[in-house]
Amino acid sequence: MRLFLLALIFSLLSVAAFADGTPKLHTSYKDWAVLTRDVDGDLLCYVRSFAIDKTPENVNHGDVVFFVGTWRSGLAMEQPSLMTGYPIRAKSPPKAKVGNSSITMFSAGQEAFVETEKNEKRLVRAMRKGSRLRVEAMSERGTATAYEFSLSGISAALKKANSLCN
């Protein structure tokens, strides 16, 4: 049920991106931007960072972005997700790694999410302490991909995003 709700929330968010207000950029902290968006009367406060390294280099990854989002209504708190420019293979779950911490994600189309709230918190906690986030995924076509994200500025960005949703 949680998987269905997560996929539904972010599918609505993707559709809402065109139906509701455009994202408002509030500020940036090093490699992380802080944004808000009105979605069906609820406020989504989130941080995002673009991949600084994409492998393999010979394929078109599209924009690859990592998000951590909080809804003012409490629907989700510091919920991490990945968005790629291609469909992710559902049978090969992506893995997010920070230092020695590794979290298995699940995919829904071009997005990947953390399955449990406990692991969401674990990943975000590791992100706050770490310097690099690595996400490994498999495309629907069978191409193994990997992405690196700088975690420089993530703690300050999350603090600001959370304050905007309180």
NUROGU-948632 format. One record per atom (N, C-alpha, C): residue in one letter; atom name; x, y, z. Coordinates in nm, 2 decimals, padded with zeros to 4 digits. Example, Ala and Ser with C-alpha at 12.3 -4.5 7.8 and 13.67 -1.06 7.14 Angstrom:
+----+----+--------+--------+--------+
! aa ! at !      X !      Y !      Z !
+----+----+--------+--------+--------+
!  A !  N !  01.32 ! -00.57 !  00.78 !
!  A ! CA !  01.23 ! -00.45 !  00.78 !
!  A !  C !  01.32 ! -00.33 !  00.78 !
!  S !  N !  01.28 ! -00.22 !  00.71 !
!  S ! CA !  01.37 ! -00.11 !  00.71 !
!  S !  C !  01.29 !  00.00 !  00.79 !
+----+----+--------+--------+--------+
REM end
This chain:
+----+----+--------+--------+--------+
! aa ! at !      X !      Y !      Z !
+----+----+--------+--------+--------+
!  M !  N !  00.08 ! -00.12 !  00.00 !
!  M ! CA !  00.00 !  00.00 !  00.00 !
!  M !  C !  00.09 !  00.13 !  00.00 !
!  R !  N !  00.19 !  00.12 !  00.08 !
!  R ! CA !  00.28 !  00.24 !  00.09 !
!  R !  C !  00.35 !  00.27 ! -00.05 !
!  L !  N !  00.38 !  00.16 ! -00.12 !
!  L ! CA !  00.44 !  00.18 ! -00.25 !
!  L !  C !  00.35 !  00.24 ! -00.35 !
!  F !  N !  00.22 !  00.20 ! -00.34 !
!  F ! CA !  00.12 !  00.26 ! -00.43 !
!  F !  C !  00.10 !  00.41 ! -00.39 !
!  L !  N !  00.09 !  00.44 ! -00.26 !
!  L ! CA !  00.08 !  00.58 ! -00.22 !
!  L !  C !  00.19 !  00.67 ! -00.27 !
!  L !  N !  00.31 !  00.62 ! -00.25 !
!  L ! CA !  00.43 !  00.69 ! -00.29 !
!  L !  C !  00.43 !  00.72 ! -00.44 !
!  A !  N !  00.40 !  00.62 ! -00.52 !
!  A ! CA !  00.40 !  00.63 ! -00.66 !
!  A !  C !  00.29 !  00.73 ! -00.70 !
!  L !  N !  00.17 !  00.72 ! -00.64 !
!  L ! CA !  00.06 !  00.81 ! -00.66 !
!  L !  C !  00.09 !  00.95 ! -00.63 !
!  I !  N !  00.16 !  00.98 ! -00.52 !
!  I ! CA !  00.19 !  01.11 ! -00.47 !
!  I !  C !  00.28 !  01.18 ! -00.58 !
!  F !  N !  00.39 !  01.10 ! -00.62 !
!  F ! CA !  00.48 !  01.16 ! -00.71 !
!  F !  C !  00.43 !  01.17 ! -00.85 !
!  S !  N !  00.34 !  01.08 ! -00.89 !
!  S ! CA !  00.28 !  01.09 ! -01.02 !
!  S !  C !  00.19 !  01.21 ! -01.02 !
!  L !  N !  00.12 !  01.24 ! -00.92 !
!  L ! CA !  00.04 !  01.36 ! -00.91 !
!  L !  C !  00.13 !  01.48 ! -00.91 !
!  L !  N !  00.24 !  01.48 ! -00.85 !
!  L ! CA !  00.33 !  01.59 ! -00.85 !
!  L !  C !  00.38 !  01.61 ! -00.99 !
!  S !  N !  00.41 !  01.51 ! -01.06 !
!  S ! CA !  00.46 !  01.53 ! -01.20 !
!  S !  C !  00.35 !  01.59 ! -01.29 !
!  V !  N !  00.23 !  01.54 ! -01.27 !
!  V ! CA !  00.12 !  01.60 ! -01.35 !
!  V !  C !  00.09 !  01.74 ! -01.30 !
!  A !  N !  00.10 !  01.76 ! -01.17 !
!  A ! CA !  00.07 !  01.89 ! -01.11 !
!  A !  C !  00.17 !  02.00 ! -01.15 !
!  A !  N !  00.29 !  01.95 ! -01.19 !
!  A ! CA !  00.39 !  02.05 ! -01.23 !
!  A !  C !  00.34 !  02.13 ! -01.35 !
!  F !  N !  00.25 !  02.08 ! -01.43 !
!  F ! CA !  00.20 !  02.15 ! -01.54 !
!  F !  C !  00.07 !  02.22 ! -01.50 !
!  A !  N !  00.00 !  02.17 ! -01.40 !
!  A ! CA ! -00.14 !  02.22 ! -01.37 !
!  A !  C ! -00.13 !  02.33 ! -01.27 !
!  D !  N ! -00.05 !  02.32 ! -01.17 !
!  D ! CA ! -00.04 !  02.42 ! -01.06 !
!  D !  C !  00.07 !  02.52 ! -01.08 !
!  G !  N !  00.09 !  02.60 ! -00.98 !
!  G ! CA !  00.19 !  02.70 ! -00.99 !
!  G !  C !  00.33 !  02.65 ! -01.02 !
!  T !  N !  00.41 !  02.73 ! -01.08 !
!  T ! CA !  00.54 !  02.69 ! -01.11 !
!  T !  C !  00.63 !  02.69 ! -00.98 !
!  P !  N !  00.73 !  02.61 ! -00.98 !
!  P ! CA !  00.82 !  02.61 ! -00.86 !
!  P !  C !  00.88 !  02.74 ! -00.83 !
!  K !  N !  00.89 !  02.78 ! -00.71 !
!  K ! CA !  00.95 !  02.90 ! -00.66 !
!  K !  C !  01.08 !  02.87 ! -00.60 !
!  L !  N !  01.19 !  02.92 ! -00.66 !
!  L ! CA !  01.32 !  02.90 ! -00.60 !
!  L !  C !  01.34 !  03.00 ! -00.49 !
!  H !  N !  01.37 !  02.95 ! -00.37 !
!  H ! CA !  01.39 !  03.04 ! -00.26 !
!  H !  C !  01.54 !  03.08 ! -00.24 !
!  T !  N !  01.62 !  02.98 ! -00.24 !
!  T ! CA !  01.76 !  03.00 ! -00.22 !
!  T !  C !  01.84 !  02.88 ! -00.26 !
!  S !  N !  01.97 !  02.89 ! -00.26 !
!  S ! CA !  02.06 !  02.77 ! -00.28 !
!  S !  C !  02.16 !  02.77 ! -00.17 !
!  Y !  N !  02.20 !  02.65 ! -00.13 !
!  Y ! CA !  02.31 !  02.62 ! -00.04 !
!  Y !  C !  02.40 !  02.53 ! -00.11 !
!  K !  N !  02.51 !  02.59 ! -00.16 !
!  K ! CA !  02.61 !  02.51 ! -00.23 !
!  K !  C !  02.55 !  02.44 ! -00.35 !
!  D !  N !  02.54 !  02.30 ! -00.34 !
!  D ! CA !  02.49 !  02.22 ! -00.45 !
!  D !  C !  02.34 !  02.19 ! -00.45 !
!  W !  N !  02.27 !  02.25 ! -00.35 !
!  W ! CA !  02.13 !  02.21 ! -00.33 !
!  W !  C !  02.04 !  02.34 ! -00.33 !
!  A !  N !  01.94 !  02.33 ! -00.41 !
!  A ! CA !  01.84 !  02.44 ! -00.43 !
!  A !  C !  01.72 !  02.41 ! -00.34 !
!  V !  N !  01.66 !  02.52 ! -00.28 !
!  V ! CA !  01.54 !  02.51 ! -00.20 !
!  V !  C !  01.42 !  02.57 ! -00.28 !
!  L !  N !  01.32 !  02.49 ! -00.30 !
!  L ! CA !  01.20 !  02.53 ! -00.38 !
!  L !  C !  01.07 !  02.50 ! -00.31 !
!  T !  N !  00.97 !  02.57 ! -00.35 !
!  T ! CA !  00.83 !  02.53 ! -00.31 !
!  T !  C !  00.74 !  02.53 ! -00.43 !
!  R !  N !  00.63 !  02.46 ! -00.42 !
!  R ! CA !  00.53 !  02.46 ! -00.52 !
!  R !  C !  00.40 !  02.43 ! -00.46 !
!  D !  N !  00.30 !  02.50 ! -00.51 !
!  D ! CA !  00.16 !  02.48 ! -00.46 !
!  D !  C !  00.10 !  02.36 ! -00.55 !
!  V !  N !  00.06 !  02.26 ! -00.48 !
!  V ! CA !  00.00 !  02.14 ! -00.55 !
!  V !  C ! -00.14 !  02.12 ! -00.49 !
!  D !  N ! -00.24 !  02.15 ! -00.56 !
!  D ! CA ! -00.38 !  02.12 ! -00.52 !
!  D !  C ! -00.41 !  02.18 ! -00.38 !
!  G !  N ! -00.36 !  02.30 ! -00.35 !
!  G ! CA ! -00.38 !  02.37 ! -00.22 !
!  G !  C ! -00.29 !  02.32 ! -00.11 !
!  D !  N ! -00.20 !  02.23 ! -00.14 !
!  D ! CA ! -00.10 !  02.19 ! -00.04 !
!  D !  C !  00.03 !  02.25 ! -00.08 !
!  L !  N !  00.12 !  02.28 !  00.01 !
!  L ! CA !  00.25 !  02.33 ! -00.02 !
!  L !  C !  00.35 !  02.22 ! -00.01 !
!  L !  N !  00.43 !  02.20 ! -00.12 !
!  L ! CA !  00.54 !  02.11 ! -00.12 !
!  L !  C !  00.67 !  02.19 ! -00.11 !
!  C !  N !  00.75 !  02.16 ! -00.01 !
!  C ! CA !  00.88 !  02.23 !  00.01 !
!  C !  C !  00.98 !  02.12 ! -00.01 !
!  Y !  N !  01.08 !  02.15 ! -00.10 !
!  Y ! CA !  01.17 !  02.05 ! -00.14 !
!  Y !  C !  01.31 !  02.11 ! -00.17 !
!  V !  N !  01.41 !  02.02 ! -00.17 !
!  V ! CA !  01.54 !  02.05 ! -00.21 !
!  V !  C !  01.58 !  01.96 ! -00.33 !
!  R !  N !  01.66 !  02.01 ! -00.41 !
!  R ! CA !  01.70 !  01.93 ! -00.53 !
!  R !  C !  01.85 !  01.96 ! -00.56 !
!  S !  N !  01.91 !  01.85 ! -00.62 !
!  S ! CA !  02.04 !  01.87 ! -00.67 !
!  S !  C !  02.06 !  01.78 ! -00.80 !
!  F !  N !  02.13 !  01.83 ! -00.90 !
!  F ! CA !  02.15 !  01.76 ! -01.02 !
!  F !  C !  02.28 !  01.67 ! -01.01 !
!  A !  N !  02.28 !  01.56 ! -01.08 !
!  A ! CA !  02.39 !  01.47 ! -01.07 !
!  A !  C !  02.51 !  01.54 ! -01.13 !
!  I !  N !  02.63 !  01.53 ! -01.05 !
!  I ! CA !  02.75 !  01.59 ! -01.10 !
!  I !  C !  02.83 !  01.49 ! -01.18 !
!  D !  N !  02.80 !  01.36 ! -01.18 !
!  D ! CA !  02.86 !  01.26 ! -01.26 !
!  D !  C !  02.76 !  01.16 ! -01.30 !
!  K !  N !  02.76 !  01.12 ! -01.43 !
!  K ! CA !  02.67 !  01.02 ! -01.48 !
!  K !  C !  02.75 !  00.92 ! -01.56 !
!  T !  N !  02.73 !  00.79 ! -01.53 !
!  T ! CA !  02.79 !  00.69 ! -01.61 !
!  T !  C !  02.69 !  00.58 ! -01.65 !
!  P !  N !  02.71 !  00.52 ! -01.77 !
!  P ! CA !  02.82 !  00.54 ! -01.86 !
!  P !  C !  02.81 !  00.67 ! -01.93 !
!  E !  N !  02.92 !  00.73 ! -01.98 !
!  E ! CA !  02.92 !  00.86 ! -02.05 !
!  E !  C !  02.86 !  00.85 ! -02.19 !
!  N !  N !  02.85 !  00.74 ! -02.25 !
!  N ! CA !  02.81 !  00.73 ! -02.39 !
!  N !  C !  02.65 !  00.71 ! -02.41 !
!  V !  N !  02.57 !  00.73 ! -02.30 !
!  V ! CA !  02.43 !  00.72 ! -02.32 !
!  V !  C !  02.36 !  00.85 ! -02.28 !
!  N !  N !  02.24 !  00.87 ! -02.33 !
!  N ! CA !  02.17 !  00.99 ! -02.29 !
!  N !  C !  02.09 !  00.97 ! -02.16 !
!  H !  N !  02.13 !  01.03 ! -02.05 !
!  H ! CA !  02.06 !  01.01 ! -01.93 !
!  H !  C !  01.95 !  01.11 ! -01.91 !
!  G !  N !  01.95 !  01.22 ! -01.98 !
!  G ! CA !  01.85 !  01.32 ! -01.96 !
!  G !  C !  01.89 !  01.39 ! -01.83 !
!  D !  N !  01.81 !  01.48 ! -01.78 !
!  D ! CA !  01.83 !  01.54 ! -01.65 !
!  D !  C !  01.82 !  01.43 ! -01.54 !
!  V !  N !  01.91 !  01.42 ! -01.45 !
!  V ! CA !  01.90 !  01.33 ! -01.34 !
!  V !  C !  01.91 !  01.42 ! -01.21 !
!  V !  N !  01.80 !  01.41 ! -01.13 !
!  V ! CA !  01.79 !  01.50 ! -01.02 !
!  V !  C !  01.75 !  01.42 ! -00.89 !
!  F !  N !  01.81 !  01.45 ! -00.78 !
!  F ! CA !  01.77 !  01.39 ! -00.65 !
!  F !  C !  01.69 !  01.50 ! -00.57 !
!  F !  N !  01.58 !  01.46 ! -00.52 !
!  F ! CA !  01.50 !  01.54 ! -00.44 !
!  F !  C !  01.48 !  01.49 ! -00.30 !
!  V !  N !  01.45 !  01.58 ! -00.20 !
!  V ! CA !  01.40 !  01.55 ! -00.07 !
!  V !  C !  01.28 !  01.64 ! -00.05 !
!  G !  N !  01.16 !  01.59 ! -00.03 !
!  G ! CA !  01.04 !  01.67 ! -00.02 !
!  G !  C !  00.97 !  01.66 !  00.11 !
!  T !  N !  00.91 !  01.77 !  00.15 !
!  T ! CA !  00.82 !  01.77 !  00.27 !
!  T !  C !  00.69 !  01.84 !  00.23 !
!  W !  N !  00.58 !  01.79 !  00.27 !
!  W ! CA !  00.45 !  01.85 !  00.24 !
!  W !  C !  00.40 !  01.92 !  00.37 !
!  R !  N !  00.35 !  02.04 !  00.35 !
!  R ! CA !  00.30 !  02.12 !  00.47 !
!  R !  C !  00.19 !  02.04 !  00.54 !
!  S !  N !  00.11 !  01.97 !  00.47 !
!  S ! CA !  00.00 !  01.89 !  00.53 !
!  S !  C !  00.05 !  01.78 !  00.61 !
!  G !  N !  00.17 !  01.74 !  00.60 !
!  G ! CA !  00.23 !  01.62 !  00.67 !
!  G !  C !  00.22 !  01.50 !  00.59 !
!  L !  N !  00.17 !  01.50 !  00.47 !
!  L ! CA !  00.16 !  01.39 !  00.38 !
!  L !  C !  00.29 !  01.31 !  00.37 !
!  A !  N !  00.40 !  01.38 !  00.37 !
!  A ! CA !  00.54 !  01.32 !  00.37 !
!  A !  C !  00.63 !  01.42 !  00.43 !
!  M !  N !  00.73 !  01.36 !  00.50 !
!  M ! CA !  00.84 !  01.45 !  00.57 !
!  M !  C !  00.97 !  01.40 !  00.52 !
!  E !  N !  01.05 !  01.49 !  00.46 !
!  E ! CA !  01.18 !  01.46 !  00.41 !
!  E !  C !  01.19 !  01.33 !  00.33 !
!  Q !  N !  01.11 !  01.32 !  00.23 !
!  Q ! CA !  01.10 !  01.20 !  00.15 !
!  Q !  C !  01.19 !  01.21 !  00.03 !
!  P !  N !  01.30 !  01.12 !  00.02 !
!  P ! CA !  01.39 !  01.13 ! -00.09 !
!  P !  C !  01.34 !  01.06 ! -00.21 !
!  S !  N !  01.38 !  01.11 ! -00.33 !
!  S ! CA !  01.35 !  01.05 ! -00.45 !
!  S !  C !  01.45 !  01.08 ! -00.56 !
!  L !  N !  01.45 !  01.00 ! -00.66 !
!  L ! CA !  01.54 !  01.03 ! -00.78 !
!  L !  C !  01.45 !  01.04 ! -00.90 !
!  M !  N !  01.48 !  01.13 ! -00.99 !
!  M ! CA !  01.42 !  01.14 ! -01.12 !
!  M !  C !  01.52 !  01.14 ! -01.23 !
!  T !  N !  01.50 !  01.05 ! -01.33 !
!  T ! CA !  01.59 !  01.03 ! -01.44 !
!  T !  C !  01.52 !  01.08 ! -01.57 !
!  G !  N !  01.60 !  01.08 ! -01.68 !
!  G ! CA !  01.54 !  01.11 ! -01.81 !
!  G !  C !  01.50 !  00.99 ! -01.89 !
!  Y !  N !  01.48 !  00.87 ! -01.82 !
!  Y ! CA !  01.45 !  00.75 ! -01.89 !
!  Y !  C !  01.38 !  00.66 ! -01.79 !
!  P !  N !  01.30 !  00.56 ! -01.84 !
!  P ! CA !  01.23 !  00.46 ! -01.75 !
!  P !  C !  01.34 !  00.37 ! -01.68 !
!  I !  N !  01.32 !  00.35 ! -01.55 !
!  I ! CA !  01.40 !  00.27 ! -01.47 !
!  I !  C !  01.34 !  00.13 ! -01.46 !
!  R !  N !  01.42 !  00.03 ! -01.48 !
!  R ! CA !  01.37 ! -00.11 ! -01.48 !
!  R !  C !  01.32 ! -00.15 ! -01.34 !
!  A !  N !  01.20 ! -00.19 ! -01.33 !
!  A ! CA !  01.13 ! -00.21 ! -01.20 !
!  A !  C !  01.19 ! -00.34 ! -01.13 !
!  K !  N !  01.23 ! -00.44 ! -01.21 !
!  K ! CA !  01.28 ! -00.56 ! -01.15 !
!  K !  C !  01.43 ! -00.55 ! -01.10 !
!  S !  N !  01.49 ! -00.44 ! -01.12 !
!  S ! CA !  01.63 ! -00.42 ! -01.08 !
!  S !  C !  01.63 ! -00.29 ! -00.99 !
!  P !  N !  01.59 ! -00.31 ! -00.86 !
!  P ! CA !  01.58 ! -00.19 ! -00.77 !
!  P !  C !  01.70 ! -00.10 ! -00.77 !
!  P !  N !  01.69 !  00.03 ! -00.78 !
!  P ! CA !  01.80 !  00.12 ! -00.76 !
!  P !  C !  01.85 !  00.11 ! -00.62 !
!  K !  N !  01.98 !  00.15 ! -00.60 !
!  K ! CA !  02.04 !  00.15 ! -00.47 !
!  K !  C !  02.10 !  00.29 ! -00.45 !
!  A !  N !  02.07 !  00.35 ! -00.33 !
!  A ! CA !  02.13 !  00.48 ! -00.29 !
!  A !  C !  02.23 !  00.45 ! -00.19 !
!  K !  N !  02.35 !  00.50 ! -00.21 !
!  K ! CA !  02.46 !  00.48 ! -00.12 !
!  K !  C !  02.53 !  00.61 ! -00.07 !
!  V !  N !  02.55 !  00.62 !  00.06 !
!  V ! CA !  02.62 !  00.73 !  00.12 !
!  V !  C !  02.72 !  00.66 !  00.22 !
!  G !  N !  02.85 !  00.68 !  00.20 !
!  G ! CA !  02.94 !  00.61 !  00.28 !
!  G !  C !  02.92 !  00.46 !  00.29 !
!  N !  N !  02.91 !  00.40 !  00.41 !
!  N ! CA !  02.88 !  00.26 !  00.43 !
!  N !  C !  02.73 !  00.23 !  00.42 !
!  S !  N !  02.65 !  00.33 !  00.42 !
!  S ! CA !  02.50 !  00.31 !  00.42 !
!  S !  C !  02.45 !  00.29 !  00.28 !
!  S !  N !  02.37 !  00.18 !  00.26 !
!  S ! CA !  02.31 !  00.15 !  00.13 !
!  S !  C !  02.16 !  00.12 !  00.15 !
!  I !  N !  02.08 !  00.19 !  00.07 !
!  I ! CA !  01.93 !  00.18 !  00.08 !
!  I !  C !  01.88 !  00.14 ! -00.05 !
!  T !  N !  01.80 !  00.03 ! -00.06 !
!  T ! CA !  01.73 ! -00.01 ! -00.18 !
!  T !  C !  01.61 !  00.07 ! -00.20 !
!  M !  N !  01.59 !  00.11 ! -00.33 !
!  M ! CA !  01.48 !  00.19 ! -00.37 !
!  M !  C !  01.38 !  00.11 ! -00.46 !
!  F !  N !  01.27 !  00.16 ! -00.49 !
!  F ! CA !  01.19 !  00.10 ! -00.59 !
!  F !  C !  01.16 !  00.20 ! -00.70 !
!  S !  N !  01.13 !  00.16 ! -00.82 !
!  S ! CA !  01.11 !  00.25 ! -00.93 !
!  S !  C !  00.96 !  00.25 ! -00.97 !
!  A !  N !  00.92 !  00.37 ! -01.03 !
!  A ! CA !  00.79 !  00.39 ! -01.09 !
!  A !  C !  00.82 !  00.48 ! -01.21 !
!  G !  N !  00.83 !  00.42 ! -01.32 !
!  G ! CA !  00.86 !  00.50 ! -01.44 !
!  G !  C !  01.00 !  00.56 ! -01.44 !
!  Q !  N !  01.01 !  00.69 ! -01.45 !
!  Q ! CA !  01.14 !  00.76 ! -01.45 !
!  Q !  C !  01.18 !  00.80 ! -01.31 !
!  E !  N !  01.11 !  00.75 ! -01.21 !
!  E ! CA !  01.14 !  00.79 ! -01.07 !
!  E !  C !  01.17 !  00.67 ! -00.98 !
!  A !  N !  01.24 !  00.70 ! -00.87 !
!  A ! CA !  01.27 !  00.60 ! -00.77 !
!  A !  C !  01.25 !  00.66 ! -00.63 !
!  F !  N !  01.20 !  00.57 ! -00.54 !
!  F ! CA !  01.16 !  00.61 ! -00.41 !
!  F !  C !  01.22 !  00.51 ! -00.31 !
!  V !  N !  01.23 !  00.56 ! -00.19 !
!  V ! CA !  01.26 !  00.47 ! -00.08 !
!  V !  C !  01.14 !  00.40 ! -00.02 !
!  E !  N !  01.14 !  00.27 !  00.00 !
!  E ! CA !  01.02 !  00.20 !  00.03 !
!  E !  C !  00.96 !  00.22 !  00.17 !
!  T !  N !  01.04 !  00.24 !  00.27 !
!  T ! CA !  00.98 !  00.26 !  00.41 !
!  T !  C !  01.03 !  00.39 !  00.47 !
!  E !  N !  00.94 !  00.44 !  00.55 !
!  E ! CA !  00.97 !  00.57 !  00.62 !
!  E !  C !  01.10 !  00.55 !  00.70 !
!  K !  N !  01.12 !  00.44 !  00.76 !
!  K ! CA !  01.24 !  00.41 !  00.84 !
!  K !  C !  01.37 !  00.43 !  00.76 !
!  N !  N !  01.37 !  00.37 !  00.63 !
!  N ! CA !  01.48 !  00.39 !  00.54 !
!  N !  C !  01.49 !  00.53 !  00.48 !
!  E !  N !  01.38 !  00.59 !  00.47 !
!  E ! CA !  01.38 !  00.73 !  00.42 !
!  E !  C !  01.46 !  00.82 !  00.52 !
!  K !  N !  01.43 !  00.80 !  00.65 !
!  K ! CA !  01.50 !  00.87 !  00.76 !
!  K !  C !  01.65 !  00.83 !  00.76 !
!  R !  N !  01.67 !  00.70 !  00.75 !
!  R ! CA !  01.81 !  00.66 !  00.75 !
!  R !  C !  01.89 !  00.72 !  00.64 !
!  L !  N !  01.84 !  00.72 !  00.52 !
!  L ! CA !  01.91 !  00.78 !  00.40 !
!  L !  C !  01.93 !  00.93 !  00.42 !
!  V !  N !  01.83 !  01.00 !  00.46 !
!  V ! CA !  01.84 !  01.15 !  00.48 !
!  V !  C !  01.95 !  01.18 !  00.59 !
!  R !  N !  01.94 !  01.10 !  00.70 !
!  R ! CA !  02.04 !  01.11 !  00.81 !
!  R !  C !  02.18 !  01.09 !  00.75 !
!  A !  N !  02.20 !  00.99 !  00.67 !
!  A ! CA !  02.33 !  00.96 !  00.61 !
!  A !  C !  02.37 !  01.08 !  00.51 !
!  M !  N !  02.28 !  01.13 !  00.44 !
!  M ! CA !  02.30 !  01.24 !  00.35 !
!  M !  C !  02.35 !  01.36 !  00.42 !
!  R !  N !  02.29 !  01.39 !  00.54 !
!  R ! CA !  02.33 !  01.51 !  00.62 !
!  R !  C !  02.48 !  01.49 !  00.67 !
!  K !  N !  02.52 !  01.37 !  00.69 !
!  K ! CA !  02.66 !  01.35 !  00.74 !
!  K !  C !  02.76 !  01.32 !  00.63 !
!  G !  N !  02.71 !  01.29 !  00.52 !
!  G ! CA !  02.81 !  01.24 !  00.41 !
!  G !  C !  02.85 !  01.36 !  00.32 !
!  S !  N !  02.93 !  01.32 !  00.22 !
!  S ! CA !  02.98 !  01.42 !  00.13 !
!  S !  C !  02.94 !  01.38 ! -00.02 !
!  R !  N !  02.91 !  01.26 ! -00.04 !
!  R ! CA !  02.86 !  01.21 ! -00.18 !
!  R !  C !  02.75 !  01.11 ! -00.16 !
!  L !  N !  02.65 !  01.13 ! -00.25 !
!  L ! CA !  02.55 !  01.03 ! -00.27 !
!  L !  C !  02.57 !  00.96 ! -00.40 !
!  R !  N !  02.56 !  00.83 ! -00.40 !
!  R ! CA !  02.57 !  00.75 ! -00.53 !
!  R !  C !  02.45 !  00.67 ! -00.55 !
!  V !  N !  02.39 !  00.68 ! -00.66 !
!  V ! CA !  02.27 !  00.60 ! -00.69 !
!  V !  C !  02.30 !  00.52 ! -00.81 !
!  E !  N !  02.28 !  00.39 ! -00.80 !
!  E ! CA !  02.29 !  00.29 ! -00.91 !
!  E !  C !  02.16 !  00.24 ! -00.96 !
!  A !  N !  02.13 !  00.24 ! -01.09 !
!  A ! CA !  02.01 !  00.20 ! -01.14 !
!  A !  C !  02.03 !  00.13 ! -01.27 !
!  M !  N !  01.92 !  00.06 ! -01.32 !
!  M ! CA !  01.92 ! -00.01 ! -01.44 !
!  M !  C !  01.81 !  00.05 ! -01.53 !
!  S !  N !  01.84 !  00.08 ! -01.65 !
!  S ! CA !  01.73 !  00.14 ! -01.74 !
!  S !  C !  01.65 !  00.02 ! -01.79 !
!  E !  N !  01.53 !  00.05 ! -01.84 !
!  E ! CA !  01.44 ! -00.05 ! -01.90 !
!  E !  C !  01.51 ! -00.12 ! -02.01 !
!  R !  N !  01.60 ! -00.06 ! -02.08 !
!  R ! CA !  01.68 ! -00.12 ! -02.19 !
!  R !  C !  01.79 ! -00.21 ! -02.14 !
!  G !  N !  01.82 ! -00.21 ! -02.01 !
!  G ! CA !  01.92 ! -00.30 ! -01.96 !
!  G !  C !  02.05 ! -00.23 ! -01.94 !
!  T !  N !  02.06 ! -00.10 ! -01.95 !
!  T ! CA !  02.19 ! -00.03 ! -01.93 !
!  T !  C !  02.21 !  00.00 ! -01.78 !
!  A !  N !  02.32 ! -00.05 ! -01.73 !
!  A ! CA !  02.35 ! -00.02 ! -01.59 !
!  A !  C !  02.40 !  00.13 ! -01.58 !
!  T !  N !  02.34 !  00.21 ! -01.49 !
!  T ! CA !  02.38 !  00.35 ! -01.48 !
!  T !  C !  02.42 !  00.38 ! -01.33 !
!  A !  N !  02.50 !  00.48 ! -01.31 !
!  A ! CA !  02.53 !  00.53 ! -01.18 !
!  A !  C !  02.54 !  00.68 ! -01.18 !
!  Y !  N !  02.50 !  00.74 ! -01.07 !
!  Y ! CA !  02.50 !  00.89 ! -01.06 !
!  Y !  C !  02.56 !  00.93 ! -00.93 !
!  E !  N !  02.64 !  01.04 ! -00.93 !
!  E ! CA !  02.70 !  01.09 ! -00.81 !
!  E !  C !  02.64 !  01.23 ! -00.79 !
!  F !  N !  02.60 !  01.26 ! -00.66 !
!  F ! CA !  02.55 !  01.39 ! -00.62 !
!  F !  C !  02.64 !  01.44 ! -00.51 !
!  S !  N !  02.67 !  01.57 ! -00.51 !
!  S ! CA !  02.74 !  01.63 ! -00.40 !
!  S !  C !  02.64 !  01.65 ! -00.29 !
!  L !  N !  02.68 !  01.63 ! -00.17 !
!  L ! CA !  02.59 !  01.66 ! -00.05 !
!  L !  C !  02.63 !  01.79 !  00.01 !
!  S !  N !  02.71 !  01.87 ! -00.05 !
!  S ! CA !  02.75 !  01.99 !  00.00 !
!  S !  C !  02.63 !  02.09 !  00.01 !
!  G !  N !  02.59 !  02.13 !  00.13 !
!  G ! CA !  02.48 !  02.22 !  00.14 !
!  G !  C !  02.35 !  02.16 !  00.18 !
!  I !  N !  02.34 !  02.02 !  00.18 !
!  I ! CA !  02.22 !  01.95 !  00.20 !
!  I !  C !  02.16 !  01.98 !  00.34 !
!  S !  N !  02.24 !  01.99 !  00.44 !
!  S ! CA !  02.18 !  02.01 !  00.58 !
!  S !  C !  02.11 !  02.15 !  00.58 !
!  A !  N !  02.18 !  02.25 !  00.54 !
!  A ! CA !  02.12 !  02.39 !  00.54 !
!  A !  C !  02.00 !  02.40 !  00.45 !
!  A !  N !  02.01 !  02.33 !  00.34 !
!  A ! CA !  01.89 !  02.34 !  00.24 !
!  A !  C !  01.77 !  02.27 !  00.31 !
!  L !  N !  01.79 !  02.15 !  00.37 !
!  L ! CA !  01.68 !  02.08 !  00.43 !
!  L !  C !  01.62 !  02.17 !  00.55 !
!  K !  N !  01.71 !  02.23 !  00.62 !
!  K ! CA !  01.66 !  02.32 !  00.73 !
!  K !  C !  01.57 !  02.43 !  00.68 !
!  K !  N !  01.61 !  02.49 !  00.57 !
!  K ! CA !  01.53 !  02.60 !  00.51 !
!  K !  C !  01.40 !  02.55 !  00.46 !
!  A !  N !  01.41 !  02.44 !  00.38 !
!  A ! CA !  01.29 !  02.38 !  00.33 !
!  A !  C !  01.18 !  02.34 !  00.43 !
!  N !  N !  01.23 !  02.28 !  00.54 !
!  N ! CA !  01.14 !  02.24 !  00.65 !
!  N !  C !  01.08 !  02.37 !  00.72 !
!  S !  N !  01.16 !  02.48 !  00.73 !
!  S ! CA !  01.10 !  02.60 !  00.79 !
!  S !  C !  01.00 !  02.66 !  00.70 !
!  L !  N !  01.01 !  02.64 !  00.57 !
!  L ! CA !  00.91 !  02.70 !  00.48 !
!  L !  C !  00.78 !  02.62 !  00.49 !
!  C !  N !  00.78 !  02.49 !  00.53 !
!  C ! CA !  00.66 !  02.41 !  00.54 !
!  C !  C !  00.60 !  02.41 !  00.68 !
!  N !  N !  00.66 !  02.48 !  00.77 !
!  N ! CA !  00.60 !  02.48 !  00.91 !
!  N !  C !  00.51 !  02.60 !  00.93 !
+----+----+--------+--------+--------+
REM end
